[in-house]
Amino acid sequence: MRIADIQLDLQGSGQSWVIVHDGRAVSRHYRCHHVATARMAGLERQLAAPSFRRRACLSCGTAFTSEGAHHRMCDRCRAQA
């Protein structure tokens, strides 16, 4: 997924800003425009990050394809646990 594919908008004025995705609010209300803008940029980076990457197994150290932070052991070590 590319950042260009992610459609986040910043709506509001004055001291009330909210991040909107597909017509619904996905954040709390922010008082400062620059804080809301920074948070929106962070959300875009998070959504654009690849979910699968190579990691070392915490048990044996073998490299494997991980689905995310919750998946830190290879299938062989997970079966033994």
N, C-alpha and C positions, 0 to 999 in steps of 0.2 A: 504494500500500500504506500503510495506517495503522499507527501504532505498536501499536494494539490488536490488529491482525492478526498481529503477530509474537509468537511464544510462546517466549521465552527464560526459563529458570529458573536460579536460583542454588542449588547443592546443596553440602553439606558442613557442617563444624563445626570449631571450634577454629582450627587453622592450615592447613586444607586446604579451599579453596573452588574450585569449577569451574562454568563457565557451560555449561548444557545446552540443546540445541535438538532437539526431536523425539526425545528419549530418548538422544541421544549428545552427548558432550563436544565443545564447539566452541572451547575455550580451554585454555590451560595451567592448572596449579594455582596458586592465589593463596594467600598466607599470611594476608593481612588481608581481612576481610569488606568494609571500606569501599573498598579498591582493586578488588576483584572487582565490587562494586556499581557503581562508576564505570565500569569497563570494559564491563559489561553495558549500561549506559545509552548508552555510545558506540556499541556494536554495534547497539543498537536504532535509534539515529539514523541510522547508516550504512545499515542495511537499509531504513529508511523513506524515505530520500532518493530523489527522482526521478532516474532514470537518464538521462533526456533533458532537455536544456535549451539555451537559446539561447546561443551563444558567437560571438565574433568570430574569423574565420579568421586564423591566424598569418601567412599569406602575403599576402592581399589586404585583410583587415580586414572583409570582408562578413559580416554576421550569418547564421548557419545553425543548424540543429538538430543538436546534438552528442550522441553516444551516451555520452560520458564523457571522462575526461582523456586517453585514448589517441586520441581523434578530435578533432583541433584544426585540421584544414584542411578547407575546403569541397570538395565533389566535383569542381568545376572545377579547382581548384589541385592536388588529389590526382591527377587524371588527367594533369596536365602534369608532375608530379614524376617 
